[in-house]
Amino acid sequence: MQRNSAHDNSGPAHAQHGHLHAPTGDTHNHAEHSHTHSRDGQTHTHDGATPQVVCFDNVSVSYGPILALENVSFSVECGSLSGVVGPNGGGKSSLLKAVVGLVKLDTGSVLVQGQPSSQMRKDIGFVPQLEQVDWNFPVTVWDVAMMGLTPQRGLFRAHNRANRDAAAAALATVDLIDLRRRSIGELSGGQRRRALLARAIAASPSVLLLDEPMNGLDPTAQHRFLDIIDQLREQDVTVIMSTHDLTCVSARASDVALVNVRLIAYGPPEEVLLESVLAEAFGHQLVVHSAGGAYALHHHEHPVNWPGRE
């Protein structure tokens, strides 16, 4: 299998959309081939028959005069963990928000299970960045989990036994059931992240979007969070995660989308997280990949905080 670089990704995305390929313009098509690569000491095979659950087709997003995403196209397989990496302001958060309708598309479309994502909201769970949540809001961990069931029951209908059971199951999955009566403002950073995850999975989504879930977490909390994500993937939940933690992506992700407004490359971590490839996205920022680990040693701060941008 060959890495692909998306210098021109204006072609349509299909259910069998392959890995966008190197400057030659070739494509590697999942519908016709399979490939195998190693992760965490185990062998993982992408089969061409695996359904493509989320498809980005020529997605462009802008905020006023600022272009956040330009003609981004790639597809994500069922049960995979696709990492979205790139510099600050490169469009990672915008890509996730495009799936749940939090940003308006200038061009293109996002399909979930073959349907417009706007029609599949109940099948999508979203965990925002911690910084976007008001942790002083007077609700308990239980209340947060129950919020994830609002689309199913409606805003003004009382919760039934099935809703309560679903919230309890979500909190048990993230190991917060014993803290269900605690105020969210009292939680640690890792516990807050898991509370938001419980809210996202309470309705049993088939697609889970994680926006910078590793930010501010110590290594133990990171591993605990990612172990829960692996458990969800075993139940065929498809996960797309934006992150700056390239080491985490290298170890855990099935595939990586390298984004800096354009899609620079998409493929297995060992083919995308190379210093020569990362340099296309990070530019002057120092990025090193060695011995199975990838590190972005410096991230610039974007000078304009446009709504929805990182």
Residue frames as qw, qx, qy, qz and C-alpha x, y, z in Angstrom:
[[0.000, 0.886, 0.463, 0.000, 0.00, 0.00, 0.00],
 [0.444, 0.253, 0.009, 0.859, 1.21, 3.47, -0.80],
 [0.100, -0.570, -0.386, 0.718, 0.73, 6.71, 1.02],
 [0.306, 0.629, 0.486, 0.523, -1.18, 9.37, -0.80],
 [0.189, -0.325, -0.153, 0.914, -0.70, 13.05, -0.75],
 [0.249, 0.726, 0.641, -0.011, -3.73, 15.18, -1.58],
 [0.189, -0.282, 0.175, 0.924, -2.34, 18.02, -3.59],
 [0.407, 0.032, -0.359, -0.839, -5.39, 17.68, -5.81],
 [0.078, 0.183, 0.954, -0.226, -8.32, 15.97, -4.11],
 [0.383, 0.193, 0.002, -0.903, -11.12, 17.53, -6.06],
 [0.410, -0.028, -0.810, -0.419, -12.51, 14.23, -7.28],
 [0.695, -0.402, -0.098, -0.588, -15.66, 12.76, -5.73],
 [0.165, -0.310, 0.869, -0.349, -15.54, 10.56, -2.66],
 [0.732, -0.075, -0.488, -0.468, -17.37, 7.25, -2.88],
 [0.855, -0.445, 0.120, -0.236, -18.10, 4.44, -0.48],
 [0.946, 0.000, 0.036, 0.323, -14.96, 2.75, -1.72],
 [0.166, 0.949, -0.209, 0.169, -12.87, 5.92, -1.57],
 [0.893, 0.028, -0.243, 0.379, -9.25, 4.84, -1.30],
 [0.527, -0.621, -0.016, 0.580, -6.19, 6.31, 0.32],
 [0.341, 0.937, -0.032, -0.066, -5.33, 9.56, -1.40],
 [0.914, 0.021, 0.104, 0.392, -2.03, 8.93, -3.02],
 [0.543, -0.422, 0.162, 0.708, 1.39, 10.47, -3.52],
 [0.118, 0.637, -0.162, -0.744, 2.26, 13.25, -5.97],
 [0.113, -0.050, 0.847, 0.517, 1.87, 10.76, -8.83],
 [0.533, 0.051, -0.082, -0.841, -1.92, 11.01, -8.44],
 [0.447, -0.044, -0.880, -0.152, -2.36, 7.24, -8.10],
 [0.605, -0.394, 0.224, -0.654, -4.99, 5.91, -5.73],
 [0.138, 0.094, -0.975, 0.145, -5.10, 2.84, -3.58],
 [0.587, -0.231, -0.255, -0.733, -8.66, 1.56, -3.55],
 [0.362, -0.215, 0.780, -0.463, -10.01, -0.25, -0.48],
 [0.816, 0.222, 0.167, -0.507, -12.75, -1.82, -2.53],
 [0.818, 0.458, -0.335, -0.092, -10.21, -3.77, -4.55],
 [0.542, 0.376, -0.629, 0.411, -7.37, -4.40, -2.12],
 [0.683, -0.717, -0.135, -0.027, -6.53, -4.97, 1.50],
 [0.411, 0.611, -0.480, 0.477, -3.45, -3.99, 3.42],
 [0.795, -0.480, -0.334, 0.159, -1.88, -5.01, 6.68],
 [0.230, 0.658, -0.380, 0.608, 0.09, -2.99, 9.18],
 [0.587, -0.237, -0.660, 0.405, 1.23, -3.33, 12.79],
 [0.225, -0.657, 0.093, -0.713, 0.01, -1.38, 15.81],
 [0.593, -0.541, 0.407, -0.435, 0.72, -2.05, 19.49],
 [0.219, -0.370, 0.903, 0.011, 2.56, -5.21, 18.48],
 [0.595, 0.314, 0.714, -0.194, -0.53, -6.63, 16.78],
 [0.149, 0.019, 0.670, 0.727, -1.36, -7.07, 13.10],
 [0.377, 0.558, 0.432, -0.600, -4.33, -5.18, 11.69],
 [0.282, 0.133, 0.734, 0.604, -5.76, -5.72, 8.23],
 [0.380, 0.434, 0.098, -0.811, -7.95, -3.30, 6.27],
 [0.415, 0.252, 0.850, 0.205, -10.28, -5.36, 4.12],
 [0.051, -0.040, -0.429, -0.901, -11.72, -3.85, 0.94],
 [0.320, -0.477, -0.747, -0.334, -15.16, -5.17, 1.96],
 [0.262, -0.412, -0.564, 0.666, -15.20, -3.10, 5.17],
 [0.107, 0.845, 0.489, 0.188, -18.02, -0.51, 5.00],
 [0.287, 0.221, -0.085, 0.928, -17.05, 3.14, 4.68],
 [0.200, -0.645, -0.681, 0.283, -19.06, 4.78, 7.47],
 [0.030, -0.871, -0.124, 0.474, -18.09, 8.46, 7.15],
 [0.617, 0.330, 0.390, 0.599, -17.26, 10.01, 3.78],
 [0.063, -0.757, -0.018, 0.650, -15.98, 13.56, 3.32],
 [0.588, 0.461, 0.513, 0.422, -16.50, 14.69, -0.28],
 [0.327, 0.472, 0.165, 0.802, -14.77, 17.93, -1.33],
 [0.373, -0.800, -0.440, 0.165, -15.55, 19.62, 1.99],
 [0.332, 0.356, -0.087, 0.869, -14.71, 23.33, 2.18],
 [0.371, -0.790, -0.463, 0.153, -15.41, 25.58, 5.18],
 [0.346, 0.380, -0.109, 0.851, -14.62, 29.24, 5.76],
 [0.301, -0.718, -0.478, 0.407, -15.11, 31.79, 8.54],
 [0.080, 0.908, -0.023, -0.410, -15.50, 35.19, 6.98],
 [0.475, 0.778, -0.383, -0.149, -12.40, 35.71, 4.81],
 [0.245, -0.533, 0.808, -0.061, -10.51, 32.83, 6.48],
 [0.798, 0.174, -0.482, -0.316, -10.48, 29.48, 4.65],
 [0.603, -0.478, 0.572, -0.285, -10.50, 26.66, 7.22],
 [0.649, -0.008, 0.751, 0.123, -10.87, 23.63, 4.91],
 [0.395, 0.581, -0.343, -0.624, -10.48, 23.33, 1.16],
 [0.769, 0.319, -0.424, -0.355, -11.79, 20.40, -0.89],
 [0.230, -0.399, 0.853, -0.246, -11.11, 17.72, 1.73],
 [0.860, 0.086, -0.253, -0.435, -12.08, 14.18, 0.68],
 [0.198, 0.294, -0.924, 0.141, -11.50, 10.87, 2.43],
 [0.775, -0.288, -0.322, -0.462, -13.51, 8.00, 3.89],
 [0.227, -0.454, 0.731, -0.456, -13.43, 6.25, 7.26],
 [0.516, -0.013, -0.834, -0.196, -13.99, 2.53, 7.77],
 [0.737, -0.513, -0.206, -0.389, -16.39, 0.91, 10.22],
 [0.873, -0.458, -0.104, 0.133, -14.87, 0.32, 13.65],
 [0.665, 0.318, -0.148, 0.659, -11.70, 2.26, 12.89],
 [0.336, -0.818, -0.143, 0.444, -9.99, 5.02, 14.82],
 [0.548, 0.585, 0.167, 0.574, -8.97, 7.76, 12.40],
 [0.418, -0.593, -0.161, 0.670, -6.70, 10.43, 13.82],
 [0.342, 0.855, 0.210, 0.329, -6.92, 13.95, 12.41],
 [0.600, -0.520, -0.011, 0.608, -3.63, 15.79, 12.92],
 [0.423, 0.637, 0.196, 0.614, -2.15, 19.07, 11.78],
 [0.286, 0.100, -0.298, 0.905, -1.07, 22.48, 13.04],
 [0.043, 0.566, 0.544, -0.619, -3.22, 24.85, 15.09],
 [0.317, 0.619, -0.007, -0.719, -5.70, 26.61, 12.84],
 [0.017, -0.251, 0.827, 0.502, -5.35, 23.89, 10.22],
 [0.596, -0.007, -0.347, -0.724, -9.01, 22.89, 10.28],
 [0.221, 0.018, -0.964, 0.145, -9.06, 19.81, 12.50],
 [0.190, 0.311, 0.678, -0.639, -11.96, 20.96, 14.69],
 [0.461, 0.376, -0.133, -0.793, -13.80, 22.34, 11.68],
 [0.382, 0.156, -0.844, -0.343, -13.64, 18.90, 10.06],
 [0.101, -0.222, -0.921, 0.302, -15.36, 17.27, 13.04],
 [0.236, 0.419, 0.396, -0.782, -17.90, 20.07, 13.36],
 [0.380, 0.250, -0.503, -0.734, -18.78, 19.63, 9.69],
 [0.257, -0.104, -0.955, -0.103, -20.04, 16.14, 10.52],
 [0.116, -0.486, -0.772, 0.394, -22.44, 17.32, 13.24],
 [0.104, 0.758, 0.484, 0.424, -23.56, 20.48, 11.46],
 [0.402, -0.746, -0.213, 0.486, -21.85, 22.97, 13.81],
 [0.110, -0.506, 0.326, 0.791, -20.28, 24.69, 10.80],
 [0.674, 0.623, 0.210, -0.336, -21.79, 25.42, 7.40],
 [0.676, -0.014, 0.537, 0.504, -20.15, 23.85, 4.37],
 [0.183, 0.624, -0.248, -0.718, -19.15, 26.17, 1.55],
 [0.634, 0.363, -0.539, -0.420, -18.88, 23.20, -0.80],
 [0.308, 0.214, -0.924, 0.076, -19.05, 19.42, -0.64],
 [0.775, -0.361, -0.166, -0.491, -20.88, 17.02, 1.62],
 [0.101, -0.356, 0.869, -0.328, -20.44, 14.65, 4.54],
 [0.774, -0.111, -0.446, -0.436, -22.16, 11.26, 4.41],
 [0.312, -0.339, 0.790, -0.405, -22.70, 8.99, 7.40],
 [0.471, 0.136, 0.867, -0.085, -23.67, 5.42, 6.50],
 [0.254, 0.288, 0.719, 0.580, -24.45, 6.66, 3.01],
 [0.048, -0.840, -0.527, -0.120, -26.86, 9.39, 4.15],
 [0.136, 0.717, -0.114, 0.674, -26.32, 13.15, 4.58],
 [0.374, -0.012, -0.685, 0.626, -24.89, 13.65, 8.06],
 [0.289, -0.166, 0.158, -0.929, -27.72, 16.12, 8.83],
 [0.778, -0.155, -0.301, -0.530, -30.12, 13.17, 8.68],
 [0.811, -0.026, -0.558, 0.171, -27.95, 10.97, 10.92],
 [0.082, -0.669, 0.384, -0.631, -27.48, 13.17, 14.00],
 [0.805, -0.432, 0.182, -0.363, -28.87, 10.52, 16.35],
 [0.978, 0.074, -0.067, 0.184, -26.14, 8.15, 15.21],
 [0.510, 0.538, -0.265, 0.617, -23.32, 10.60, 15.95],
 [0.602, -0.723, -0.225, 0.253, -21.74, 11.27, 19.35],
 [0.397, 0.717, -0.126, 0.559, -19.56, 14.36, 19.81],
 [0.648, -0.584, -0.225, 0.433, -17.07, 15.14, 22.59],
 [0.252, 0.923, -0.021, 0.291, -16.02, 18.82, 22.40],
 [0.471, 0.360, -0.458, 0.662, -12.84, 20.35, 23.73],
 [0.443, -0.490, -0.608, 0.440, -12.85, 20.83, 27.50],
 [0.182, -0.174, -0.082, 0.964, -12.31, 24.55, 27.04],
 [0.246, -0.230, -0.469, -0.817, -15.69, 24.86, 25.29],
 [0.522, -0.498, -0.686, -0.094, -17.65, 23.62, 28.34],
 [0.248, -0.644, 0.227, -0.687, -18.84, 25.75, 31.27],
 [0.555, -0.049, -0.792, 0.250, -17.72, 23.62, 34.20],
 [0.066, -0.013, 0.513, -0.856, -19.42, 25.97, 36.69],
 [0.570, -0.177, -0.382, -0.705, -22.84, 24.98, 35.37],
 [0.418, -0.290, 0.675, -0.535, -24.70, 23.39, 38.31],
 [0.888, 0.102, -0.243, -0.377, -25.28, 19.85, 37.07],
 [0.698, -0.424, 0.576, -0.043, -24.18, 16.44, 38.27],
 [0.092, -0.328, 0.862, 0.375, -22.33, 13.72, 36.41],
 [0.346, 0.365, 0.861, -0.074, -25.67, 11.90, 36.10],
 [0.343, 0.783, 0.235, -0.462, -27.28, 14.99, 34.54],
 [0.088, 0.637, -0.557, -0.526, -24.49, 15.20, 31.96],
 [0.189, -0.043, 0.954, 0.227, -24.98, 11.57, 30.93],
 [0.340, 0.568, 0.712, -0.234, -28.74, 12.08, 30.63],
 [0.215, 0.722, -0.107, -0.648, -28.20, 15.08, 28.36],
 [0.044, -0.310, 0.809, 0.497, -26.96, 12.67, 25.72],
 [0.168, 0.332, 0.926, 0.058, -30.45, 11.17, 25.49],
 [0.229, 0.524, 0.235, -0.786, -32.30, 14.43, 24.78],
 [0.315, 0.292, -0.548, -0.718, -32.51, 13.81, 20.99],
 [0.208, -0.115, -0.961, -0.144, -34.16, 10.43, 21.64],
 [0.096, -0.504, -0.785, 0.348, -36.76, 11.54, 24.19],
 [0.040, 0.771, 0.351, 0.530, -37.35, 15.15, 23.11],
 [0.185, 0.412, -0.342, 0.824, -36.66, 18.28, 25.12],
 [0.419, -0.335, 0.249, -0.806, -39.80, 18.34, 27.28],
 [0.867, -0.164, -0.380, -0.278, -40.50, 14.66, 27.81],
 [0.601, -0.634, 0.444, -0.200, -39.61, 12.93, 31.06],
 [0.211, 0.460, -0.860, -0.069, -36.93, 10.27, 31.07],
 [0.913, -0.138, -0.129, -0.361, -38.19, 6.69, 31.13],
 [0.825, -0.427, 0.367, 0.054, -36.58, 3.56, 32.53],
 [0.848, 0.357, 0.172, 0.351, -34.81, 2.81, 29.25],
 [0.245, 0.864, -0.152, 0.414, -33.22, 6.30, 29.31],
 [0.495, -0.759, 0.368, -0.209, -32.03, 5.86, 32.88],
 [0.925, -0.126, 0.322, 0.155, -30.63, 2.43, 32.10],
 [0.697, 0.597, 0.052, 0.394, -28.78, 3.83, 29.07],
 [0.015, -0.889, 0.266, -0.373, -27.26, 6.66, 31.12],
 [0.723, -0.563, 0.391, -0.091, -26.20, 4.24, 33.83],
 [0.924, 0.159, 0.237, 0.255, -24.61, 1.93, 31.25],
 [0.471, 0.773, -0.088, 0.416, -22.70, 4.86, 29.72],
 [0.280, -0.830, 0.364, -0.316, -21.38, 5.96, 33.11],
 [0.881, -0.305, 0.359, 0.033, -20.39, 2.39, 33.92],
 [0.826, 0.464, 0.082, 0.310, -18.51, 2.17, 30.61],
 [0.322, 0.741, -0.228, 0.543, -16.45, 5.24, 31.49],
 [0.612, -0.180, -0.597, 0.486, -16.08, 4.16, 35.13],
 [0.029, -0.262, 0.207, -0.942, -17.98, 7.10, 36.63],
 [0.517, -0.483, -0.608, -0.360, -21.08, 5.38, 37.95],
 [0.563, -0.450, -0.527, 0.450, -19.89, 5.81, 41.55],
 [0.221, -0.233, -0.093, 0.943, -19.46, 9.57, 40.98],
 [0.059, 0.523, 0.674, 0.518, -22.86, 10.08, 39.36],
 [0.254, -0.860, -0.440, 0.044, -24.12, 12.43, 42.12],
 [0.491, -0.442, 0.017, 0.751, -21.00, 14.60, 42.09],
 [0.275, 0.893, 0.070, -0.349, -21.04, 18.06, 40.52],
 [0.809, 0.475, 0.076, 0.337, -19.13, 18.20, 37.24],
 [0.098, 0.910, -0.240, 0.323, -17.18, 21.18, 38.59],
 [0.624, -0.636, 0.440, -0.113, -15.60, 18.90, 41.20],
 [0.966, 0.163, 0.162, 0.116, -14.17, 16.44, 38.68],
 [0.468, -0.495, 0.460, 0.569, -10.55, 16.10, 37.60],
 [0.296, 0.543, -0.431, -0.657, -9.58, 16.73, 33.97],
 [0.112, 0.116, -0.953, -0.256, -9.66, 13.04, 33.11],
 [0.160, 0.398, 0.841, -0.329, -13.01, 12.55, 34.84],
 [0.329, 0.606, 0.110, -0.715, -14.49, 15.53, 33.02],
 [0.268, 0.380, -0.688, -0.558, -13.39, 14.08, 29.71],
 [0.061, -0.099, -0.992, -0.043, -14.98, 10.76, 30.60],
 [0.254, 0.498, 0.590, -0.583, -18.21, 12.50, 31.69],
 [0.389, 0.559, -0.217, -0.699, -18.45, 14.13, 28.26],
 [0.198, 0.211, -0.900, -0.325, -17.73, 10.75, 26.69],
 [0.145, 0.287, 0.899, -0.296, -20.60, 9.23, 28.70],
 [0.376, 0.580, 0.233, -0.683, -22.92, 11.92, 27.36],
 [0.331, 0.498, -0.544, -0.589, -21.77, 11.17, 23.81],
 [0.235, 0.127, -0.945, -0.188, -22.24, 7.40, 24.04],
 [0.379, 0.114, 0.679, -0.618, -25.45, 7.27, 26.10],
 [0.692, 0.435, 0.104, -0.566, -27.54, 7.07, 22.93],
 [0.761, -0.031, 0.614, 0.209, -25.34, 4.28, 21.47],
 [0.405, 0.787, -0.200, -0.420, -24.01, 6.19, 18.44],
 [0.931, 0.230, 0.185, 0.216, -22.36, 4.39, 15.54],
 [0.537, 0.553, -0.086, 0.631, -19.95, 7.31, 14.98],
 [0.534, -0.757, -0.193, 0.324, -17.98, 9.05, 17.74],
 [0.421, 0.728, -0.063, 0.537, -16.16, 12.36, 17.20],
 [0.657, -0.598, -0.182, 0.421, -13.47, 13.42, 19.70],
 [0.304, 0.868, -0.041, 0.390, -12.08, 16.96, 19.54],
 [0.226, 0.617, -0.536, 0.530, -8.62, 17.14, 21.18],
 [0.808, -0.495, -0.239, -0.212, -9.43, 14.57, 23.90],
 [0.814, -0.070, -0.312, 0.485, -5.81, 14.30, 25.08],
 [0.152, 0.663, -0.136, 0.720, -5.33, 17.98, 25.89],
 [0.324, -0.614, 0.343, -0.632, -4.34, 18.52, 29.52],
 [0.941, -0.269, -0.013, -0.204, -4.45, 14.85, 30.48],
 [0.296, -0.641, 0.707, 0.034, -1.55, 13.06, 32.12],
 [0.307, 0.305, -0.847, -0.308, -0.33, 9.80, 30.51],
 [0.113, 0.125, 0.944, -0.284, -2.35, 7.61, 32.89],
 [0.427, 0.505, 0.406, -0.630, -5.58, 9.48, 32.13],
 [0.408, 0.511, -0.474, -0.590, -4.82, 9.38, 28.41],
 [0.177, 0.159, -0.962, -0.138, -4.34, 5.62, 28.39],
 [0.234, 0.289, 0.812, -0.449, -7.48, 5.09, 30.47],
 [0.464, 0.552, 0.095, -0.686, -9.52, 7.21, 28.05],
 [0.408, 0.464, -0.631, -0.469, -8.11, 5.46, 24.98],
 [0.042, -0.029, 0.995, -0.088, -8.72, 2.03, 26.47],
 [0.413, 0.453, 0.581, -0.536, -12.41, 2.95, 26.72],
 [0.462, 0.593, -0.265, -0.604, -12.32, 4.06, 23.08],
 [0.179, 0.299, -0.909, -0.231, -10.86, 0.68, 22.11],
 [0.246, 0.218, 0.890, -0.317, -13.72, -1.06, 23.93],
 [0.478, 0.584, 0.242, -0.610, -16.24, 0.98, 21.97],
 [0.350, 0.534, -0.592, -0.492, -14.49, 0.14, 18.70],
 [0.071, -0.075, 0.995, 0.003, -14.90, -3.55, 19.52],
 [0.352, 0.509, 0.695, -0.364, -18.65, -2.82, 19.33],
 [0.433, 0.453, 0.557, 0.545, -18.18, -1.39, 15.78],
 [0.032, -0.942, -0.182, 0.279, -18.25, 2.25, 16.86],
 [0.640, 0.473, 0.113, 0.595, -16.31, 4.31, 14.31],
 [0.411, -0.788, -0.136, 0.438, -14.11, 6.98, 15.90],
 [0.492, 0.642, 0.040, 0.587, -12.62, 10.16, 14.42],
 [0.566, -0.714, -0.177, 0.373, -10.27, 11.99, 16.78],
 [0.349, 0.829, -0.141, 0.415, -8.51, 15.31, 16.29],
 [0.750, -0.613, -0.004, 0.250, -5.33, 15.62, 18.32],
 [0.190, 0.883, -0.425, 0.066, -1.88, 17.14, 18.60],
 [0.605, -0.487, 0.628, -0.054, -0.59, 13.97, 20.25],
 [0.624, 0.508, -0.509, -0.306, 1.15, 12.26, 17.35],
 [0.020, 0.315, -0.929, 0.194, 2.58, 9.54, 19.60],
 [0.537, 0.169, 0.642, -0.521, -0.96, 8.54, 20.60],
 [0.710, 0.523, -0.077, -0.465, -2.03, 8.46, 16.96],
 [0.347, 0.535, -0.762, -0.116, 1.02, 6.43, 16.00],
 [0.097, -0.165, 0.939, -0.287, 0.20, 3.79, 18.62],
 [0.379, 0.284, 0.732, -0.490, -3.59, 3.67, 18.50],
 [0.512, 0.527, 0.002, -0.679, -5.02, 4.92, 15.20],
 [0.776, 0.288, 0.549, 0.117, -6.00, 2.75, 12.25],
 [0.506, 0.541, 0.306, 0.598, -5.44, 5.64, 9.83],
 [0.282, -0.558, -0.152, 0.765, -4.33, 9.24, 9.95],
 [0.347, 0.815, 0.342, 0.313, -5.65, 12.29, 8.09],
 [0.468, -0.301, -0.032, 0.830, -2.95, 14.94, 7.93],
 [0.158, 0.832, 0.482, 0.225, -4.72, 18.27, 7.47],
 [0.255, -0.431, -0.077, 0.862, -3.60, 21.85, 7.01],
 [0.424, 0.472, -0.016, -0.773, -6.61, 23.41, 5.28],
 [0.689, 0.331, -0.527, -0.372, -6.04, 20.84, 2.51],
 [0.947, -0.229, 0.220, -0.046, -5.80, 17.11, 3.11],
 [0.040, 0.753, -0.635, -0.166, -2.05, 16.55, 2.88],
 [0.345, 0.233, -0.903, -0.107, -2.16, 12.75, 3.27],
 [0.773, -0.226, 0.235, -0.544, -4.37, 9.92, 4.51],
 [0.757, 0.236, -0.608, -0.034, -3.25, 6.41, 5.34],
 [0.837, -0.381, -0.343, 0.193, -1.83, 4.14, 8.07],
 [0.373, -0.913, 0.103, 0.127, 0.24, 5.91, 10.75],
 [0.697, -0.349, 0.410, 0.474, 3.52, 4.33, 9.64],
 [0.519, 0.384, 0.476, 0.597, 3.06, 5.81, 6.17],
 [0.021, 0.887, 0.262, 0.379, 1.78, 9.27, 7.13],
 [0.481, -0.872, 0.078, 0.045, 3.68, 10.05, 10.35],
 [0.789, 0.097, 0.082, 0.601, 7.01, 10.43, 8.61],
 [0.286, -0.599, -0.051, 0.746, 9.08, 13.55, 9.07],
 [0.154, -0.034, 0.528, 0.834, 9.07, 14.28, 5.33],
 [0.133, -0.551, -0.722, -0.396, 5.26, 14.02, 5.17],
 [0.331, -0.735, -0.478, 0.348, 4.58, 15.90, 8.42],
 [0.315, -0.321, 0.101, 0.887, 6.75, 18.76, 7.21],
 [0.032, 0.366, 0.592, 0.718, 4.17, 19.44, 4.47],
 [0.345, -0.740, -0.541, -0.204, 1.55, 20.21, 7.13],
 [0.542, -0.727, -0.223, 0.357, 3.62, 21.73, 9.92],
 [0.369, 0.877, -0.049, 0.304, 5.98, 23.78, 7.78],
 [0.238, 0.670, -0.482, 0.512, 8.57, 25.56, 9.89],
 [0.692, -0.537, 0.289, -0.386, 7.40, 23.82, 13.05],
 [0.095, 0.480, -0.871, 0.054, 9.81, 21.18, 14.27],
 [0.906, -0.056, 0.092, -0.410, 8.37, 17.69, 13.92],
 [0.056, 0.489, -0.871, -0.009, 10.26, 14.48, 14.62],
 [0.930, -0.033, -0.005, -0.365, 9.19, 10.89, 14.03],
 [0.340, 0.497, -0.790, 0.115, 11.40, 8.09, 15.26],
 [0.118, 0.090, -0.940, 0.308, 11.23, 4.67, 16.92],
 [0.198, -0.488, -0.844, -0.099, 7.46, 4.49, 16.67],
 [0.163, -0.709, -0.448, 0.520, 6.90, 7.92, 18.19],
 [0.295, 0.559, 0.318, 0.707, 5.95, 11.17, 16.50],
 [0.324, -0.619, -0.384, 0.604, 6.26, 14.53, 18.18],
 [0.212, 0.800, 0.201, 0.524, 5.23, 18.05, 17.25],
 [0.574, -0.223, -0.382, 0.689, 7.72, 19.95, 19.37],
 [0.036, -0.283, -0.144, 0.947, 6.29, 23.40, 18.74],
 [0.152, 0.644, 0.715, 0.228, 2.81, 24.66, 17.88],
 [0.086, 0.148, 0.018, 0.985, 2.13, 28.25, 16.94],
 [0.159, 0.531, 0.645, -0.526, -0.89, 30.08, 18.27],
 [0.241, 0.538, 0.579, 0.563, -3.30, 31.20, 15.57],
 [0.125, -0.014, -0.192, 0.973, -3.73, 34.99, 15.88],
 [0.465, -0.105, -0.139, -0.868, -7.45, 35.07, 15.07],
 [0.207, 0.086, 0.923, -0.313, -9.95, 33.07, 17.07],
 [0.456, -0.011, -0.423, -0.783, -12.65, 32.63, 14.44],
 [0.742, -0.114, 0.383, -0.539, -15.76, 30.78, 15.65],
 [0.968, 0.164, 0.104, -0.158, -15.29, 27.03, 15.27],
 [0.632, 0.593, -0.443, 0.229, -11.60, 27.19, 14.50],
 [0.817, -0.297, -0.330, 0.368, -8.97, 25.67, 16.73]]
